[in-house]
C-alpha cells in the first residue's frame, strides 16, 4: 500500500531565506489595485490652494504665509501617502517619525533626494519657530519645487494590493496590508481573482525579511 505524501507547508524561515537568495520571482503581470482616498484633502488640493493664495497679493503678508503653509501641507500629505502606500504607516506612527525621519525614508527607498524638501522645510520653520515673514520669491520657488515633487512622486502612490509571486514553481499571492504594516502571503483561490485563499505567512515591518520582500514587491513596479 502506497502512503499518500503530504505537501510540506511553506515556512516563514524558508520563504525569507528564498527572498534573500533571490529565489522568489515576481509575476508582475499579475497584480490588482483597489485604490482608496486616504485623505479628504489631497496633496494636489493643498497645492492648488497655495497657488491661489500667491495670486492674492493683497494683503501681501497673509497671502505668502497662507501659501507657504499650504505648500508644506501638500508635501507632508504626499509623503504621508507614500509612507502609507509602501506599508510603513504603522511603523512611522509607532516610532513617531518627524520630518527628517520621513526624508530619510524617501532617500533610503530611492524616491527622491532630500535636499529640495529640506530647503522648503527650513523656510517653513522660519515662519513657525522664528516668526519671520517668508519672502515672496522664496515661496514661489517652494511652490515650484513642491509641484515638481508631487508630479514625480505620484507614481509611488499606485502600488498594488495583491500580486503574484512564484517560488519552487508554485504560485502564491503576496498582499501588502498597509494598515497593519505587514506582508501577507498565502495560497491562491485558483479563480484568477488574486484573492488569498489562506494566509500562510505574515511578515511585519519590524521583522527580519520585510525589506527583502519589499524590494521584490517594488521591483514588480520598476521602482
C-alpha positions as CSV (number, residue, x, y, z in Angstrom):
1,X,0.0,0.0,0.0
2,X,1.4,3.3,-1.1
3,X,1.2,6.0,1.6
4,X,-0.1,9.4,0.5
5,X,2.6,12.1,0.8
6,X,1.5,15.3,2.5
7,X,2.6,18.5,0.9
8,X,5.1,20.3,3.1
9,X,3.7,23.6,4.3
10,X,5.8,26.6,3.4
11,X,7.6,28.1,6.4
12,X,8.3,31.7,7.1
13,X,12.0,31.0,7.6
14,X,12.2,29.1,4.3
15,X,10.5,31.9,2.3
16,X,12.5,34.7,3.9
17,X,15.7,32.8,3.0
18,X,14.5,32.3,-0.5
19,X,13.7,36.1,-0.8
20,X,17.2,36.9,0.4
21,X,18.8,34.5,-2.0
22,X,16.8,35.8,-4.9
23,X,14.9,32.6,-5.4
24,X,11.4,34.2,-5.5
25,X,10.2,35.6,-8.7
26,X,7.6,38.3,-9.1
27,X,4.7,37.8,-11.5
28,X,4.5,41.4,-12.4
29,X,1.7,40.8,-14.9
30,X,-0.4,39.6,-12.0
31,X,-1.4,42.4,-9.8
32,X,-4.6,44.1,-8.6
33,X,-5.2,47.5,-7.3
34,X,-8.1,48.8,-5.2
35,X,-7.4,52.5,-4.8
36,X,-8.7,54.3,-1.7
37,X,-8.9,58.0,-1.0
38,X,-6.9,58.2,2.2
39,X,-7.2,61.9,2.9
40,X,-10.3,64.2,2.5
41,X,-7.9,66.9,1.2
42,X,-5.3,65.5,-1.1
43,X,-1.8,67.0,-1.8
44,X,-3.0,68.4,-5.1
45,X,-5.8,70.3,-3.3
46,X,-3.3,71.9,-0.9
47,X,-1.0,72.9,-3.8
48,X,-4.0,74.4,-5.7
49,X,-4.9,76.5,-2.6
50,X,-1.3,77.6,-2.3
51,X,-1.2,78.8,-5.9
52,X,-4.5,80.7,-5.3
53,X,-3.1,82.4,-2.3
54,X,0.0,83.5,-4.2
55,X,-2.2,85.3,-6.7
56,X,-3.9,87.1,-3.9
57,X,-1.3,89.9,-3.5
58,X,-3.4,92.0,-1.1
59,X,-2.8,91.6,1.8
60,X,0.7,90.6,0.9
61,X,1.7,89.1,4.3
62,X,-1.4,86.9,4.6
63,X,-1.1,85.6,1.0
64,X,2.6,84.4,1.3
65,X,2.1,83.0,4.8
66,X,-1.0,81.0,3.8
67,X,0.6,79.9,0.6
68,X,3.7,78.5,2.3
69,X,1.5,76.8,4.9
70,X,-0.4,75.0,2.2
71,X,2.8,74.1,0.3
72,X,4.0,72.4,3.5
73,X,0.7,70.6,3.8
74,X,0.9,69.4,0.2
75,X,4.4,68.0,0.8
76,X,3.5,66.5,4.2
77,X,0.4,64.8,2.9
78,X,2.2,63.5,-0.3
79,X,4.9,62.0,1.9
80,X,2.2,60.5,4.2
81,X,0.5,58.9,1.2
82,X,3.8,57.3,0.0
83,X,4.6,56.0,3.5
84,X,1.1,54.5,3.6
85,X,1.4,53.1,0.2
86,X,4.7,51.5,1.0
87,X,3.2,49.9,4.1
88,X,5.2,51.8,6.7
89,X,2.3,53.8,8.2
90,X,2.2,51.8,11.5
91,X,6.0,51.9,11.8
92,X,6.1,55.7,11.2
93,X,3.4,56.2,13.8
94,X,4.8,53.9,16.4
95,X,8.3,55.4,16.1
96,X,6.9,59.0,15.8
97,X,8.8,59.8,12.7
98,X,9.4,63.6,12.3
99,X,10.1,65.3,9.0
100,X,13.8,64.4,8.9
101,X,12.9,60.8,9.5
102,X,10.5,60.9,6.6
103,X,13.1,62.5,4.4
104,X,15.5,59.7,5.3
105,X,12.8,57.2,4.4
106,X,12.3,58.7,0.9
107,X,16.1,58.8,0.3
108,X,16.5,55.2,1.6
109,X,13.8,54.0,-0.8
110,X,15.4,55.9,-3.7
111,X,12.3,58.0,-4.2
112,X,13.9,61.5,-4.2
113,X,16.9,63.4,-3.0
114,X,16.0,65.1,0.3
115,X,17.8,68.5,-0.1
116,X,15.0,70.1,-2.0
117,X,12.4,69.1,0.6
118,X,14.7,70.2,3.4
119,X,15.0,73.6,1.8
120,X,11.2,74.0,1.9
121,X,11.0,72.8,5.4
122,X,13.7,75.3,6.6
123,X,11.8,78.1,5.0
124,X,8.6,76.9,6.8
125,X,10.5,76.7,10.1
126,X,11.3,80.4,9.8
127,X,7.6,81.1,9.9
128,X,6.7,78.6,12.6
129,X,9.6,79.0,15.0
130,X,11.2,82.3,14.3
131,X,8.1,84.1,13.2
132,X,9.8,85.7,10.2
133,X,7.7,86.5,7.2
134,X,8.8,84.5,4.2
135,X,9.9,86.3,1.1
136,X,7.5,86.0,-1.9
137,X,10.2,84.8,-4.3
138,X,11.2,82.1,-1.9
139,X,7.6,81.0,-1.5
140,X,7.2,80.9,-5.3
141,X,10.3,78.8,-5.5
142,X,9.0,76.5,-2.8
143,X,5.7,76.1,-4.8
144,X,7.6,75.2,-8.0
145,X,9.7,72.6,-6.0
146,X,6.5,71.1,-4.4
147,X,4.8,70.9,-7.8
148,X,7.7,69.0,-9.3
149,X,7.8,66.7,-6.2
150,X,4.1,65.9,-6.5
151,X,4.3,65.3,-10.3
152,X,7.3,63.0,-9.9
153,X,6.4,61.1,-6.8
154,X,2.7,60.4,-7.6
155,X,3.6,57.2,-9.3
156,X,4.7,55.9,-5.9
157,X,1.0,56.1,-4.8
158,X,0.0,53.4,-7.3
159,X,1.3,50.2,-6.0
160,X,-0.9,47.1,-6.0
161,X,-2.7,45.5,-3.1
162,X,-2.2,42.0,-4.4
163,X,0.4,40.5,-6.8
164,X,1.5,37.0,-7.7
165,X,4.9,35.5,-6.7
166,X,6.5,32.3,-7.8
167,X,8.6,30.0,-5.6
168,X,9.6,26.4,-6.3
169,X,7.4,26.5,-9.4
170,X,4.4,27.2,-7.3
171,X,2.4,30.5,-7.3
172,X,1.4,32.3,-4.2
173,X,-0.3,35.6,-3.6
174,X,1.5,38.5,-1.9
175,X,-0.6,41.1,-0.2
176,X,0.6,44.3,1.5
177,X,-1.6,45.1,4.5
178,X,-1.0,48.8,4.7
179,X,-3.0,49.5,7.9
180,X,-1.0,46.9,9.9
181,X,2.3,47.4,8.0
182,X,2.8,43.8,7.1
183,X,3.0,41.4,4.2
184,X,0.6,38.5,4.0
185,X,1.5,35.6,1.8
186,X,-0.9,32.8,1.0
187,X,-2.3,30.3,-1.4
188,X,-4.3,31.4,-4.3
189,X,-8.0,30.7,-4.7
190,X,-7.4,29.3,-8.2
191,X,-10.0,31.5,-9.9
192,X,-7.6,34.2,-11.2
193,X,-9.0,36.7,-8.8
194,X,-5.7,37.2,-6.9
195,X,-7.5,36.8,-3.6
196,X,-5.8,34.8,-0.9
197,X,-7.4,31.5,-0.1
198,X,-5.5,31.0,3.1
199,X,-2.8,33.2,4.7
200,X,0.3,31.1,5.2
201,X,2.8,33.6,6.4
202,X,2.8,37.1,7.8
203,X,5.9,39.4,7.9
204,X,5.7,42.6,9.9
205,X,7.7,45.7,9.0
206,X,9.9,45.2,12.0
207,X,10.6,41.6,11.3
208,X,13.6,40.0,9.5
209,X,12.9,39.6,5.8
210,X,10.4,42.5,5.4
211,X,12.9,44.6,3.5
212,X,13.8,41.7,1.1
213,X,10.1,41.1,0.4
214,X,9.6,44.8,-0.1
215,X,12.4,45.1,-2.6
216,X,10.8,42.3,-4.8
217,X,7.4,43.9,-4.3
218,X,8.8,47.3,-5.6
219,X,10.7,45.6,-8.4
220,X,7.4,44.4,-9.9
221,X,6.6,48.1,-10.4
222,X,10.0,49.0,-11.7
223,X,10.8,51.1,-8.6
